[in-house]
Amino acid sequence: MKKRNETIRMLVLSAMFAALCCVTTMLVQFPTVAGYTNIGEGMCLLAGLVLGPWYGFFAAGIGSGLADLLAGYAHYVPGTFIIKGLVALVAALLLRPMLKTGEKIPFWRLALIELPSEVIMVAGYFGYKALILGKGLAAAASIPNNLVQAAVGIVLSVVLYTALAKVPEIHKAFWKGE
């Protein structure tokens, strides 16, 4: 019964993070020189850090894919699901060894942990647009905006995670099933 309750809890938290990823992607946008960016990227990273690799993967992938679908970009949904899911998965897997040591993770180290995830995001969208959507090298035009979004996502997730890490139950409760 206890395992079942834990599974239900993780599913509910994952659904909440998926909704958070969707809403922050769609509603919190601001213009940049290369278009616009949103804070949904930070929520994808945070989903992986808080929920762990697999729950984070599905929360980030489903939430971000749903945002694309609702915004009228259905052709991006498969790519977004995989790319944003991998963003959360990689961040969580890189965080895991540090959690096992039990020491406090400085913000700069947390930001470094998230860099490979953001490389996956930038390269993933370039590859998806170039190869799957058939835009070729013209897909490179989105790289500057994706780099800005990556930076915003890292800063936001580090700030939020650092605040959440002060809650002692975060990793005990959230990473049990992983």
N, C-alpha and C positions, 0 to 999 in steps of 0.2 A: 504494500500500500504506500509506503514511504517513497519508493522509486517512482511509482505512478504519479504521486503528487509532485515530485520533482520534475518529471517530464512535462506535466501540465504547466507547471510554473515556467519552465524554459520556453515552452511553446507560446505562452501568453507574452512573455518578455520579448520573444522574437517577433511576434506580431506587432507589439508596440514599437519596436525598433524599425520594422518594415514601414509602419505608418509614419514614423519620424523621418526616415529617409525619403519617403515619397513627398511628404508635406514640405520639408525644408528644401527639397530640390525644386518643387513647383512654386512655392510662395516667397522664399527669401532669395531674391536675385538682385544683383547689382551690376551696372555696366562696367566694362573694362575697355581698353583700347582695341581688343580683338573680338569684341562681342559682349557677352555677359557671362557671369559666373554665379554659382549658387553655393549654399553651405551644405548641400546634401552630401558632398564628398566627406566632410568632417563626420557626419553621422554614420556613413559607411565604415569609416575607420573605427569610430567609437563602437559600433556594433560588434566588430571583430574583437576589439580589446576587452569589451565587457562580457560578451556572450560566449566567446571562444570561437574556434575555427569553423565548425560546421553550422551551428546556429547562427553565427555571424554571417557566414557565406549566404545562407538562404534569406536572412533578414535584409541584408544589403542588396542582394540580387533582386529579390521580389519587390522591395520598396522602390528601388531606382527604376526597375523595369516598368513598374506600374506608373511611375511618374512620366516616363516616356510615352506609354500607352495613352494616358489621360491627356497629355499635352499634344497628341496628334502625331507622334513620331513612332508609330508602330514598327516601322522598319528597323529601328534601333533596339527594340526590346530584347531580341536574342543576344545581341552583342553586349548590351548593358547588363543583362542578367549575369552573364559569365564574367565580364570585366569587373563589375562592382562586387560581385561575390568573391572574386579572387583578391580584390583589394582588402576585404575584411579577413579572408582566410590567411593570407600571407602575413598581415599585421599581427593576427592572433598567434600564428605559429612562431613568429619571431619574438613575441612577448613571452611565450610560455617558459623558456629556460630562465628568464629573469624572475618570473614569479616563483619558480621553484627554490630560488636562493633565499627568498623571503625579505630581501633588502628593499629599501625604498628606491624607486627608479627615478633618477633626475629627469627633468623635462627635456634636456638636450638629447639624452639617450633615447627617450621615447620618440622624439622627432626623427632621430636616425633610424630607429626601427621601422618607422613608417615610410621612409624613402623608397625602399624596393616596391612597396605596394603602389606608390604613386608612379613609379617608372612603368609598372604593369598597366596602370590606367592610361597614361599618355601613349605608350607604345600600342596598347590594345585598341584604343580608339583609332589611332592612325592606321593600324593594320586592318581593322574592321571596315573603315571608310574606304581605304585604298583597294583592298582585295574583295571584300564581300559586297560592298555597295558600288564598286567599280569606279571610284573617283581617281584612282591612280595617285600620282604625286601631288595632285591638288589637295589631297587629304592633309598634307603637311601644313596647310593654312590654319588648321585647328590646334596645332601644337602649342603656340604661345598662350592661347586662352586656357588650354588644359594644364599648362604649367602654372598659371596663375591660380586656377582652381585647386590644383594639388597643394600649392603653398597655403592657400586659405584653409583647406581641409586639414592639413597637418597642424597648423596653429590652433585652429578651433578644437580639434580632437585632443591635442595635448593639454590645452587649458581645461577642457571638460573632464578628461580622464584624471588629471591631477587632482581636481576637486573631488571626483567620485572615489578615487583611491584612498581618500581620508576616511571613507566609510568602511569599517573593518570587515563587514560581511560581504563586500563586493565579490572578491574572488573565491571565498569559501562557498558562497551560495551559487554564484553564476558559473563557475568552471567545474562543478562536480561531475556533470554528465559528459565532459569531453575527455 
